[in-house]
């Protein structure tokens, strides 16, 4: 949106308001209101040269952009493909996990050179277009945190039971040490987010029916997995079930409910 056009539009609107105030037989207070409106439009016109980004949302009539009137994608009944419609056809996309356990920072110069050659070979293992991706995402450790809390609760009950039964001092010290360790683990985990890095390949196929697209994509994926295994000497696998969502869903990529929020909420509930 051109700044000059926006400024001219504000000035024209101000001029029309002033003309209306001068020509129409309006009460005095109405003319004062129109003069105030004209002044605001003039100020907006001058300001638009520097603050156009503030006026753009007000000037746009379309508030929502609809990307598709159909489902964007859905998981196949076999839980190993992502499907979406493209015209009259169905496109199935399969994700292949590439288990790489070493980083280039841990390699020598000769190992890095060999790794680069392996990557070059990897690009040519399939005749069909393949997308290779390395992705880092936030781990949602709520389940682990809950398990840790349950363990702490059980250990506290065990400590109370031993104290009630006048258990030997050595047994009490053992439980106290275990409890202190669990609390330290919980405190350490709560100090920051954990990230996981995953390398994967995705390949797609088209079919007139859902099963045709899935079958073709799986066939391509098997050929791709064979090539990846021969290049890197690893055992790639299909990504299935809800694990696929971490590559396509923002909520799975960056979970809204993090373990830090869960711990903070738990502490607040205890305080209350």
TORLUMGU-837190 format. One line per field, with one value per residue (C-alpha): residue number from 0; z, y, x. Coordinates in Angstrom, 2 decimals, padded with zeros to 5 digits, always signed. Layout:
<rs>
i = (NUM|...)
pz = (Z|...)
py = (Y|...)
px = (X|...)
</rs>
This chain:
<rs>
i = (0|1|2|3|4|5|6|7|8|9|10|11|12|13|14|15|16|17|18|19|20|21|22|23|24|25|26|27|28|29|30|31|32|33|34|35|36|37|38|39|40|41|42|43|44|45|46|47|48|49|50|51|52|53|54|55|56|57|58|59|60|61|62|63|64|65|66|67|68|69|70|71|72|73|74|75|76|77|78|79|80|81|82|83|84|85|86|87|88|89|90|91|92|93|94|95|96|97|98|99|100|101|102|103|104|105|106|107|108|109|110|111|112|113|114|115|116|117|118|119|120|121|122|123|124|125|126|127|128|129|130|131|132|133|134|135|136|137|138|139|140|141|142|143|144|145|146|147|148|149|150|151|152|153|154|155|156|157|158|159|160|161|162|163|164|165|166|167|168|169|170|171|172|173|174|175|176|177|178|179|180|181|182|183|184|185|186|187|188|189|190|191|192|193|194|195|196|197|198|199|200|201|202|203|204|205|206|207|208|209|210|211|212|213|214|215|216|217|218|219|220|221|222|223|224|225|226|227|228|229|230|231|232|233|234|235|236|237|238|239|240|241|242|243|244|245|246|247|248|249|250|251|252|253|254|255|256|257|258|259|260|261|262|263|264|265|266|267|268|269|270|271)
pz = (+000.00|-001.18|+001.59|-000.74|-001.74|+001.89|+002.87|-000.06|+000.91|+004.48|+003.24|+000.76|+003.52|+005.72|+002.91|+002.40|+006.10|+006.13|+003.04|+004.69|+007.84|+005.81|+003.37|+005.45|+007.79|+010.91|+014.55|+015.97|+018.07|+014.99|+013.04|+015.93|+015.86|+012.10|+012.51|+015.14|+012.77|+009.99|+012.34|+013.27|+009.58|+008.90|+011.75|+010.46|+006.99|+008.24|+010.53|+007.78|+006.27|+009.27|+010.91|+007.95|+009.55|+012.31|+009.81|+007.57|+009.80|+009.90|+006.14|+005.19|+004.68|+004.53|+008.07|+007.48|+004.69|+004.00|+002.59|+001.90|+002.30|+002.64|+005.31|+005.07|+005.78|+007.71|+008.94|+006.99|+008.49|+008.50|+010.68|+008.61|+006.02|+005.83|+003.18|+001.47|-001.63|-004.74|-007.17|-007.79|-006.56|-003.13|-002.18|+000.47|+002.24|+004.22|+006.76|+007.25|+010.41|+009.78|+013.02|+013.06|+016.35|+015.63|+015.16|+012.79|+015.80|+017.06|+013.74|+012.45|+009.15|+007.23|+008.88|+007.95|+004.33|+004.29|+005.88|+003.15|+000.53|+002.22|+002.16|-001.55|-002.18|-000.09|-002.39|-005.32|-003.71|-005.07|-008.53|-007.02|-005.25|-001.59|+001.16|+003.69|+006.91|+010.26|+012.77|+016.37|+018.49|+022.12|+024.08|+026.06|+029.20|+031.07|+031.33|+032.71|+035.17|+036.36|+036.84|+038.83|+041.04|+041.63|+042.63|+045.04|+046.58|+047.00|+048.54|+050.98|+052.03|+052.47|+054.64|+056.81|+057.17|+058.24|+060.73|+062.22|+062.57|+064.15|+061.38|+061.66|+061.09|+058.05|+056.35|+057.06|+055.68|+052.51|+051.91|+052.76|+050.26|+047.57|+048.24|+048.08|+044.77|+043.29|+044.39|+042.86|+039.59|+039.56|+040.29|+037.62|+034.93|+035.74|+034.95|+031.18|+028.12|+026.54|+022.81|+020.50|+017.05|+014.48|+010.91|+008.52|+004.87|+003.42|+000.10|-001.58|-004.12|-005.86|-006.47|-007.48|-004.33|-000.81|-000.77|-004.14|-002.92|+000.35|-001.40|-003.89|-001.15|+000.98|-001.97|-002.58|+001.14|+001.22|-001.67|+000.06|+003.36|+001.57|+000.05|+003.34|+005.13|+002.55|+002.61|+006.36|+007.67|+009.88|+010.12|+009.08|+010.04|+009.14|+011.49|+012.48|+014.66|+016.51|+016.10|+012.57|+014.05|+015.38|+011.77|+010.69|+013.78|+015.52|+018.81|+018.52|+017.40|+020.24|+022.89|+024.51|+027.82|+028.84|+031.90|+033.38|+033.22|+034.76|+037.67|+038.24|+038.21|+040.70|+043.04|+042.84|+043.69|+046.69|+047.89|+047.53)
py = (+000.00|+003.28|+005.84|+008.77|+007.42|+006.83|+010.38|+011.90|+009.81|+011.16|+014.76|+014.33|+012.90|+015.88|+018.31|+016.63|+016.86|+020.58|+021.21|+019.48|+021.56|+024.79|+024.01|+022.17|+024.04|+022.23|+023.28|+024.87|+021.82|+019.54|+021.78|+021.69|+017.88|+017.86|+020.24|+017.90|+014.95|+016.89|+017.69|+014.02|+013.07|+015.67|+014.33|+010.80|+011.90|+013.39|+010.41|+007.86|+008.73|+007.19|+004.95|+003.35|-000.10|+001.10|+002.12|-000.96|-003.18|-000.40|+000.08|-003.57|-004.75|-008.47|-009.59|-013.32|-015.16|-018.61|-020.85|-023.84|-024.69|-028.38|-030.26|-029.21|-032.76|-035.88|-038.98|-042.15|-045.11|-046.97|-044.14|-043.90|-041.25|-037.68|-037.16|-034.10|-033.45|-031.89|-031.34|-034.74|-036.63|-037.68|-036.95|-039.20|-038.20|-040.67|-039.67|-041.74|-041.37|-041.24|-042.22|-040.26|-040.48|-038.40|-034.69|-033.10|-031.31|-034.71|-035.72|-035.32|-033.57|-036.85|-038.03|-034.78|-035.23|-038.77|-037.59|-034.94|-037.65|-039.73|-036.78|-036.28|-039.96|-039.67|-037.00|-039.40|-042.52|-041.82|-040.99|-039.18|-035.81|-036.28|-033.71|-034.20|-032.24|-031.89|-030.33|-029.24|-029.05|-028.55|-031.74|-031.83|-033.66|-033.37|-037.16|-037.52|-034.68|-036.28|-039.63|-037.88|-036.20|-039.48|-041.07|-038.21|-038.60|-042.36|-041.81|-039.24|-041.75|-044.37|-041.98|-041.19|-044.90|-045.70|-042.83|-044.08|-047.61|-046.36|-047.96|-048.19|-044.94|-046.41|-047.14|-043.62|-042.10|-044.14|-042.85|-039.28|-039.48|-040.85|-038.08|-035.38|-036.80|-036.77|-033.18|-032.15|-033.83|-032.02|-028.70|-029.25|-030.17|-027.12|-024.64|-024.80|-026.44|-029.57|-029.87|-032.86|-032.91|-035.31|-036.00|-037.36|-037.67|-037.21|-038.52|-038.20|-040.05|-039.31|-041.54|-041.27|-043.19|-042.97|-046.53|-046.03|-042.95|-044.64|-047.79|-045.82|-043.60|-046.64|-048.31|-045.22|-045.01|-048.64|-047.93|-044.74|-046.58|-049.17|-046.44|-044.55|-047.76|-048.58|-045.05|-044.42|-047.99|-047.29|-048.72|-046.04|-046.52|-045.13|-042.48|-043.48|-042.44|-039.16|-038.87|-037.59|-034.51|-033.18|-032.47|-030.67|-029.29|-026.15|-027.40|-030.59|-028.65|-026.11|-027.45|-024.74|-026.60|-026.91|-028.64|-025.28|-024.03|-027.24|-027.03|-023.35|-024.12|-026.92|-024.69|-021.98|-024.50|-025.67|-022.09|-021.36)
px = (+000.00|+001.58|+002.15|+001.44|-001.97|-002.93|-001.89|-003.84|-006.90|-006.81|-006.47|-009.34|-011.51|-010.61|-011.49|-014.88|-015.65|-014.71|-016.86|-019.78|-019.33|-019.28|-022.11|-024.68|-027.05|-025.93|-026.04|-022.94|-021.98|-022.26|-019.88|-017.41|-017.55|-016.93|-013.99|-012.54|-012.96|-011.23|-008.35|-007.98|-007.94|-005.23|-003.11|-003.63|-002.57|+000.69|+001.33|+000.72|+004.10|+005.83|+003.23|+001.47|+001.79|-000.58|-003.27|-003.13|-005.33|-007.94|-007.93|-008.23|-011.77|-010.98|-010.24|-009.91|-008.10|-009.51|-006.79|-009.01|-012.67|-011.75|-009.82|-006.19|-004.95|-005.84|-004.04|-004.68|-006.51|-003.19|-001.74|+001.43|+000.54|-000.71|-003.39|-004.79|-006.86|-005.38|-008.23|-009.80|-006.72|-005.49|-001.87|-000.30|+002.91|+005.00|+007.68|+010.82|+012.92|+016.68|+018.47|+021.73|+023.60|+026.69|+027.24|+029.75|+031.25|+032.43|+034.00|+037.51|+038.16|+038.31|+035.08|+033.35|+034.45|+033.09|+029.83|+029.47|+029.92|+027.25|+024.84|+025.57|+024.80|+021.64|+020.22|+020.35|+018.87|+015.38|+014.16|+011.18|+011.34|+012.26|+012.38|+015.20|+014.80|+016.52|+014.17|+014.49|+011.38|+010.43|+009.85|+006.63|+007.66|+004.38|+003.99|+007.51|+006.95|+003.72|+005.47|+008.20|+005.63|+003.82|+007.13|+007.84|+004.38|+004.86|+008.30|+006.92|+004.24|+006.95|+008.97|+005.91|+005.15|+008.74|+008.72|+005.44|+006.85|+010.13|+012.15|+015.96|+017.88|+019.67|+016.34|+015.08|+018.29|+017.93|+014.39|+015.41|+018.26|+015.96|+013.44|+016.13|+017.36|+013.84|+013.24|+016.59|+015.60|+012.27|+013.94|+016.59|+014.06|+011.92|+014.70|+014.45|+012.99|+014.41|+014.82|+014.96|+016.53|+015.14|+016.27|+013.68|+012.72|+009.26|+008.04|+004.62|+002.53|-000.77|-003.75|-007.37|-008.32|-006.96|-005.62|-003.91|-002.06|-001.06|+000.16|+002.24|+003.73|+004.63|+006.31|+008.41|+009.18|+010.44|+012.80|+013.94|+014.54|+016.65|+018.80|+019.17|+020.19|+022.84|+024.29|+024.44|+024.43|+021.40|+017.89|+015.37|+011.74|+008.33|+006.97|+003.46|+000.54|+000.52|+004.32|+003.63|+001.97|+005.28|+006.31|+003.14|+001.38|+002.68|+001.23|+003.31|+006.37|+006.19|+003.80|+001.70|+001.71|+005.35|+006.69|+007.77|+004.19|+002.92|+005.35|+004.59|+000.87|+001.39|+003.37|+000.71|-001.98|+000.05|+000.49|-003.22)
</rs>
